[in-house]
Amino acid sequence: MRVIADPPITKRMFAGTGAWTLVWAAIRVYVGYEWLSAGWHKFNDPAWMTSGSALKGFWEKAVMIPALPAKPAITYGWFRDFLQALLAGGHYTWFAKLITCGELLVGVALILGAFVGIAAFFGAFMNFNFMLAGSASTNPMLFLSAVILMLAWKNAGYWGLDRWLLQRLGTPWSVTHEDGPDESAPKAATTPLAS
């Protein structure tokens, strides 16, 4: 079986337990704080948690097509159609709660360093949808940070709960040391690239 090895810099950045784990921890906590504060603001706002009118207003503004030469906020017609269908069905009432809970969960998970790769994915997914709706704000930087955290999923939570959670769950990798594999770690299954 042939395996393509990672370059040494990539190993240090995304799989090592050295100084890069502190960089990822700082990014992780910052992004988590941004999500948690955004979700907490929405959680305490009846326009998000009761009526959903805040989300309704956001969607109505996003789907609006201005007079030429101005351009609409949404570039892709299929996404505009999707939001218009949600508006027509009154789905903003429950969708606002879903967004709020999603922001809170992503924020808490990232701050605690629990399932960092999964939390970063869902954060990036929300950023992606906000950007499709024409909202820039902090979304591009949070999206980029989430992509970095997804790349560093193995060690981004090293200074967090993932240090223990991922080992307990039997992730598909094992801890190795400079002098060889750690015999106490569970054996990892490998997938061949080519035979």
Summary of the structure (lengths in Angstrom):
residues: 195
radius of gyration: 20.6
end to end distance: 5.1
largest distance: 67.5
contacts: 561
relative contact order: 0.16
helix: 60%
strand: 3%
